[in-house]
């Protein structure tokens, strides 16, 4: 399976909103409502942000939201804060009990 | 506190073997699917393998199929990853991860909610 495609980097100023795209195919992102998103700070383990395309786990800030259209999922971070500077990864169920992650996006807060 | 603690990483020569362990605590281990995810230096996350609650079902990424074996000991709350025929491209931090939720169709978990701190595997001569 090929990795899902994400932009290498996205940046924004504090308080702004940014959106990270995650493009897959009709056999993964487009076939299931099973895209999840993760935040990873340098040297740390990833943190669970979004599941089933647009649901937030308990304790995750409402500034993080997910959506999907066709084969492309998106993560929006609103009210950007310095602490949001990190790498972000999408992940989709790929069928046959497999999963595929995205290539990752580095978010910079200007 | 829900916790996953990996161990067993280290330096191994190409063609060698290594067994990773992941000790789970703070939750009912036998009630969850478990996964291994890896991350090569400076690279992205890659899903490696998963095992269902009772250990009777396993799945692997094509890149490790036939070389890696995932297993679990529910009596001791430990997840394992036996790695053999190791290659330089297997060099990575390996994370033990808990599966989140359950979707009856297609019959899978919907994400990964608890991650260990990772254990580093380096394959080099």
Interface residues (C-beta under 8 A of the other chain):
Chain A: X1 X3 X32 X34 X36 X38 X40 X45 X46 X47 X48 X50 X51 X52 X57 X89 X91 X93 X95 X96 X97 X98 X99 X100 X101 X102 X103 X104
Chain B: X35 X37 X44 X45 X46 X47 X50 X57 X59 X61 X62 X95 X100 X101 X103 X106 X107 X108 X110 X111 X112 X113 X114 X115 X116 X117 X118
